[in-house]
Each structure stands twice: as structure tokens, then as C-alpha cells.
């Protein structure tokens, strides 16, 4: 639910009233503005900024001290994929800022904004442990210096824009690359991503920003935005982090539950088939995606043959073979440039849930999983 902060037009998230009092402050007191002293994650030097002016004052000092700043944008619910990006940033920058903000404008009207996992205390604990790890590694240039965790009132000072496709507000749109694949399935997604990233880049002014390859189309959109708007930051892409069975790490995996988790590797298996055919010399769309689509159909048939209380139904949104710079579909792969294999599947809510069955967070709503593989140039 939404809890309105006293004497403010800002909102903070809380799952239950027991979470209202937290060992990590969710609001900044008036005195903090006057003293200009930001709170910290307990037992660490990591500052918590919730206001732009305070963060900019700190950033100005880093500039004067000739300290580089790297930014890792997140929506919280941190996992090893996020931590791997933070480690990369700490190896290359004097100071690392981690943003934690669930951005409403990248969610469609009927998407999972309200149920998106919000794990502030756990996130702070993970950053505290990572801070200790980085402190013990002498190979790093820097460490986690700050968390930027603004409210929606701070990020959207004129009011939160509409989530409707034709909604009004101040937006950044990157086309046509943002209109394909994920953009076709989620028409407001990249508009929201580009808008919030432009804001974060303007606020933090990092030398480098770090994104994961799992959201590969997002990285293409952000790179184009940085280039076209002449932004003074470099976009670094880290490898997709996976579970032992190949499932790409995602904050949304907590929705899967036990039954769907066993089938959630379907997409990675399908993409691996196409990758194998590329390694073996296949270059045409039919050679690569034909066997991949056949496997997807076979795996779905296997599930449909099971009893209702055993099976997992899923829908393939798309399997794509795209240009690495434009995300436009390819009929043949240019060996000198490579390509991007990507896909999305919808894991439907389980049928006939059994008493005591682990359905996942929020009783296992529809979960949309994405994944990709980069087909590297061979010449």
C-alpha cells in the first residue's frame, strides 16, 4: 500500500504497518536538510541521499577532489546480478552510487507496479556486506559511496506522469529502437526507462553507468540516448548473471514459486539451440530460429500433456534475431557484426494450486521472463 509521509507531498512504499519503523531511514528530517549531513547505512560509510540538492553538493566535492563517479541504476530487490555491476563499477571508479527507485512510468497501466518487490532493508544489508567485501579487495579503485533513493515527488516534481500510452508529461522517447520487441509488448516501457535514466544521469552526472546484458534492448536504447543527446557518460554493459541451471537472474523470479521455477529455463534452452546452430555455421533466420521455435513448441506440448495440478503453461511472446545496433529483425547474420538473439515468455499462473504449494510472491501472478544471447562476430 501507499503511505503518505507527514508534511510532504512524497510517498514511500511499505508492505505492512510493521515496516513503518525501519532501522534504515525512509525519510529525511528537516534537520538533515539544515545540517547537510546525510544518513548512512548502519555500520558503513555509505550515505543515503533522498534529495537532489544534497546529492549534488556531495557530487560537486567529488569533482573538485578529482574523484570519478560510477552509477548503477536499480529498482531495488537487489540480487547477484546487481552486485556484479557494483563490483565492476568499484573496480573502475573512485566512488559508486547505487540508485534504488521503483520508477512508475516504465510500468504499463495493468502491470505489476503495486506488487513489484520492495526490499529496502534487505537491499541495505546486501550493500553493507558488499562494502565489507570490497574493502578487503585491494584491487578496487573505489567502493560504494552512496545510495540515491528518491521519492516519486523528487523524481517527478511536476507530478507523476500518466502510465497510459497517450499519457501527458515530460518524457524522453527513443525511436524506432524502443518500438520493437519489448517496446511492442510494453509500449510505455522504454519511454519510462529513458525518462528516468535521463533524470538520474542529470542528477548524478556519472563518468560511467552500468547496466546488465539481460535487459539487452534497454542497453541499446540507453546507448542511443547517450549518443543522441551528447551526454558525458559512458555506458558499460555487464554479463548476464545466471542460476546454475541457466535461468537469468531477475528481481521478478521471486514470483515464480516452485512449480514454475522448474520450467522457467525454457527460454534459455530455446535461445541456446539457436546459438549452437550459429556456432555450427548457421547464418539464416530459418537455420537459427527454426529449431529454436520447434523446441519451444515441444516443451509446451510436454507441459500440456501433464495433469492440471502438475503442469505449467507458458506463452512465447517473441523469439528474435536482431541487429546489434538497431534491434531490427534480420534475415541473415552479418558475420562481421554478429547479432542479438532474444526472447520473452509469459509464465501463466499455475492451474489447480495444491494446499500449501509455494506459488511465489503475491500468490504467483503472471510472470514475464526475458533473456538474450549475443552472437559475436566471427570475422
C-alpha positions in Angstrom: 0.0 0.0 0.0 1.0 3.6 -0.2 1.8 5.5 2.9 1.8 9.3 2.7 4.7 11.0 4.6 3.7 13.7 7.1 4.0 17.3 5.9 5.2 16.3 2.5 3.8 15.5 -0.9 6.0 12.5 -1.3 5.2 8.8 -0.9 7.1 5.9 0.4 6.3 2.2 0.0 5.5 -0.1 2.8 4.2 -3.7 2.7 2.7 -3.7 6.1 2.4 -1.3 9.0 5.1 -3.2 10.9 7.5 -1.9 8.3 6.9 1.7 9.1 9.6 1.9 11.6 12.8 0.8 9.9 16.4 0.6 11.0 17.2 2.3 7.7 15.5 5.7 7.5 13.0 6.1 4.7 12.5 9.8 5.1 14.9 12.7 5.7 14.2 15.0 8.5 14.1 18.8 8.2 17.2 19.0 10.4 19.0 16.8 7.9 18.5 19.5 5.2 19.9 22.2 7.5 22.8 20.2 8.7 23.5 18.9 5.2 24.5 15.6 6.8 23.1 12.6 5.0 22.2 9.5 7.0 24.2 6.4 6.4 23.6 2.6 6.2 24.4 1.5 9.7 28.0 0.2 10.2 29.1 1.6 6.9 30.2 4.9 5.4 27.6 4.6 2.6 25.5 7.7 2.5 21.8 7.7 1.8 20.6 10.6 -0.3 16.9 11.2 -0.9 17.1 14.8 -2.0 18.7 16.1 -5.2 20.4 19.1 -3.7 22.2 17.1 -1.1 23.4 14.6 -3.6 24.6 17.4 -6.0 26.5 19.0 -3.2 28.3 15.7 -2.5 28.9 15.2 -6.2 30.5 18.7 -6.5 33.0 17.7 -3.9 33.9 14.6 -5.8 34.5 16.7 -8.9 36.8 19.1 -7.0 38.7 16.2 -5.5 39.2 14.7 -8.9 37.2 11.6 -7.9 35.4 9.7 -10.7 31.8 8.5 -10.1 30.1 5.4 -11.4 26.3 4.9 -11.3 24.4 1.6 -11.0 20.7 2.3 -11.6 18.4 -0.3 -9.9 14.8 -0.6 -8.8 15.9 -2.4 -5.6 15.2 -6.0 -4.9 18.9 -6.5 -5.3 20.4 -9.8 -6.4 23.8 -11.1 -7.5 23.3 -9.5 -11.0 23.2 -6.1 -9.4 26.1 -6.8 -7.1 28.3 -7.9 -10.1 27.6 -4.5 -11.7 28.5 -2.7 -8.5 31.8 -4.7 -8.3 32.5 -3.6 -11.9 31.8 0.0 -11.0 34.0 -0.2 -7.9 36.9 -1.5 -10.0 36.8 1.4 -12.4 35.6 4.4 -10.3 36.6 6.1 -7.1 33.0 6.4 -5.9 30.0 4.3 -6.8 26.4 5.5 -6.4 23.6 2.9 -6.4 20.2 4.3 -7.2 17.2 2.5 -5.7 13.9 3.7 -7.2 10.9 1.8 -8.5 10.0 4.0 -11.4 6.3 4.1 -12.1 6.5 5.4 -15.6 8.0 2.3 -17.0 5.1 0.1 -15.9 2.0 -0.2 -18.0 -1.4 0.5 -16.5 -2.1 -3.2 -15.8 1.5 -4.3 -15.0 2.9 -5.2 -11.6 3.9 -1.8 -10.1 1.9 -2.4 -6.9 3.3 -5.9 -6.3 6.9 -5.2 -7.5 9.2 -6.4 -4.7 10.3 -3.6 -2.4 13.0 -4.9 -0.1 14.7 -1.7 1.3 16.2 -3.3 4.5 17.4 -6.4 2.7 19.0 -4.2 0.0 20.8 -2.1 2.6 22.1 -5.3 4.2 23.4 -6.6 0.9 25.2 -3.3 0.3 26.7 -3.4 3.8 28.1 -6.9 3.2 29.3 -5.9 -0.3 31.1 -2.9 1.3 33.0 -5.2 3.6 33.9 -7.4 0.6 35.2 -4.5 -1.4 37.1 -3.1 1.5 39.1 -6.4 1.7 39.9 -6.4 -2.0 42.9 -4.2 -2.7 42.3 -4.4 -6.5 39.4 -2.0 -6.5 39.8 1.7 -7.3 36.8 2.6 -5.1 33.8 1.5 -3.2 30.1 2.1 -2.7 29.9 5.7 -1.5 26.2 6.4 -1.7 22.7 5.2 -2.3 20.3 7.6 -4.1 16.8 6.6 -3.0 14.4 9.4 -4.0 10.7 9.5 -3.7 8.4 10.0 -6.8 7.8 13.5 -5.7 11.5 14.2 -6.0 11.9 12.4 -9.4 8.8 13.9 -10.9 8.4 17.4 -9.3 5.6 18.4 -11.6 3.6 15.3 -10.6 3.8 11.7 -11.7 3.1 11.4 -15.4 0.4 9.1 -16.6 1.2 5.4 -17.4 -1.2 5.5 -20.3 0.2 5.1 -23.8 -1.0 8.6 -24.7 -0.4 9.9 -21.3 0.8 13.5 -20.8 4.0 14.6 -19.1 7.7 15.3 -19.8 9.1 12.1 -21.4 12.2 11.0 -23.3 11.4 8.7 -26.2 14.0 6.9 -28.3 12.6 5.6 -31.6 12.5 3.4 -33.6 14.7 1.1 -31.4 12.4 1.5 -28.5 9.4 0.4 -30.5 10.5 -3.1 -31.3 10.2 -6.4 -29.3 9.9 -5.2 -25.6 8.6 -1.9 -26.9 5.9 -3.6 -28.9 4.8 -5.7 -26.0 5.1 -2.9 -23.4 4.5 0.3 -25.3 5.3 2.7 -22.4 8.3 0.8 -21.0 11.3 2.3 -22.9 9.7 5.8 -22.6 9.7 5.4 -18.8 13.2 3.9 -18.8 14.7 6.6 -21.0 13.0 9.3 -18.9 14.2 8.1 -15.5 17.7 7.4 -16.8 18.0 10.9 -18.3 16.9 12.2 -14.9 19.4 10.0 -13.0 22.3 10.9 -15.4 21.5 14.6 -14.9 21.3 14.3 -11.2 24.4 12.1 -10.5 26.5 13.2 -13.6 28.5 9.9 -13.5 31.5 9.3 -15.7 30.2 5.7 -16.3 26.9 4.0 -15.9 26.4 0.2 -15.5 23.6 -2.0 -16.9 23.2 -5.8 -17.2 23.1 -7.6 -20.5 19.9 -9.4 -19.5 18.0 -6.3 -20.5 19.8 -6.0 -23.8 17.4 -3.9 -25.7 17.4 -1.5 -22.7 21.2 -1.1 -23.1 20.8 -0.4 -26.8 18.2 2.3 -26.1 20.3 3.9 -23.4 23.4 3.9 -25.5 21.5 5.7 -28.3 20.1 8.2 -25.8 23.6 9.0 -24.5 24.9 9.4 -28.1 22.0 11.4 -29.5 21.7 13.8 -26.5 25.5 14.2 -26.2 25.6 13.1 -22.6 29.0 12.9 -21.0 28.8 9.4 -19.6 30.0 6.0 -20.8 27.6 3.0 -20.8 29.1 -0.2 -19.6 27.3 -3.5 -20.0 28.0 -6.4 -17.6 27.4 -10.1 -18.5 24.1 -11.7 -17.5 24.3 -13.5 -14.2 22.6 -16.8 -14.1 21.4 -19.6 -11.7 23.2 -22.9 -12.0 20.6 -24.2 -14.4 20.9 -21.2 -16.7 17.9 -19.1 -15.6 18.9 -15.4 -15.9 18.8 -13.6 -12.5 15.8 -11.2 -12.2 14.0 -9.4 -9.4 10.8 -10.9 -10.8 11.9 -14.5 -10.3 10.5 -14.3 -6.7 7.0 -14.5 -8.3 7.6 -17.9 -9.9 7.2 -20.4 -7.0 8.4 -24.0 -7.0 6.4 -25.4 -9.9 7.0 -22.6 -12.4 10.6 -22.2 -11.4 11.4 -25.7 -12.7 10.1 -24.7 -16.2 11.4 -21.2 -16.2 14.6 -22.3 -18.0 12.5 -22.9 -21.2 13.6 -19.6 -22.7 17.3 -20.0 -22.1 17.1 -23.5 -23.6 15.4 -22.3 -26.7 18.0 -19.5 -27.2 20.9 -21.9 -26.6 19.6 -24.1 -29.5 19.8 -21.1 -31.9 23.3 -20.2 -30.5 24.5 -23.7 -31.1 23.4 -23.6 -34.7 25.2 -20.2 -35.2 28.4 -21.7 -33.8 28.0 -24.6 -36.3 27.8 -22.2 -39.2 24.1 -21.3 -39.5 23.6 -17.7 -40.5 20.0 -17.5 -41.9 16.9 -16.8 -39.8 15.4 -20.2 -40.6 18.6 -22.0 -39.7 18.8 -20.3 -36.3 15.2 -19.6 -35.2 13.5 -22.6 -36.9 15.0 -25.2 -34.4 14.5 -22.8 -31.5 10.8 -22.4 -32.2 10.5 -26.2 -32.6 12.0 -26.7 -29.2 9.6 -24.1 -27.7 6.6 -25.9 -29.1 7.9 -29.3 -27.9 8.4 -28.1 -24.4 4.9 -26.6 -24.3 3.4 -29.8 -25.6 5.2 -31.7 -22.9 3.6 -29.5 -20.3 0.1 -29.7 -21.8 0.2 -33.5 -21.6 0.6 -33.3 -17.8 -2.3 -33.2 -15.3 -3.5 -29.7 -14.3 -2.0 -29.8 -10.8 1.4 -30.7 -12.3 1.8 -28.7 -15.5 3.0 -25.2 -16.2 1.5 -23.2 -19.0 3.5 -20.5 -20.8 3.2 -18.4 -23.9 6.1 -17.3 -26.1 5.9 -13.6 -26.7 8.7 -13.5 -29.2 11.9 -15.1 -30.3 14.1 -12.6 -32.1 17.2 -12.4 -34.3 18.1 -8.7 -34.4 20.7 -6.2 -35.5 23.0 -5.4 -32.5 22.7 -1.6 -33.0 19.1 -1.1 -34.2 17.3 -4.2 -32.9 15.6 -4.6 -36.3 14.9 -8.2 -37.3 17.5 -9.9 -39.5 17.0 -12.5 -42.3 20.7 -13.3 -42.2 23.5 -12.6 -39.8 26.5 -10.5 -41.0 29.5 -12.4 -39.6 31.4 -9.1 -39.3 28.8 -7.6 -36.9 27.1 -10.5 -35.2 23.5 -10.3 -33.9 21.3 -10.4 -30.8 19.2 -13.5 -30.0 16.5 -12.6 -27.6 13.1 -13.7 -26.4 10.3 -13.3 -23.9 7.9 -15.8 -22.4 4.8 -15.3 -20.2 4.7 -17.9 -17.3 0.9 -18.1 -16.6 -0.4 -18.6 -13.1 -0.4 -22.2 -12.0 -3.5 -24.3 -12.5 -5.1 -26.2 -9.7 -2.8 -24.9 -6.9 -2.4 -27.5 -4.2 -2.8 -26.9 -0.4 0.5 -25.5 0.9 2.0 -25.2 -2.6 4.7 -22.5 -3.0 3.1 -20.2 -5.6 5.7 -17.4 -5.3 5.4 -13.8 -4.1 2.0 -12.3 -4.3 0.5 -15.7 -4.9 2.2 -16.2 -8.2 0.8 -13.7 -10.7 1.7 -13.9 -14.4 5.5 -13.6 -14.8 7.1 -12.3 -17.9 10.7 -13.5 -18.4 13.2 -12.1 -20.8 16.6 -13.4 -21.9 19.2 -13.0 -24.7 22.4 -14.2 -26.1 24.9 -12.1 -28.1 26.1 -13.8 -31.3 29.6 -12.5 -31.6 31.3 -11.6 -34.9 33.4 -14.4 -36.3 35.4 -12.3 -38.8 
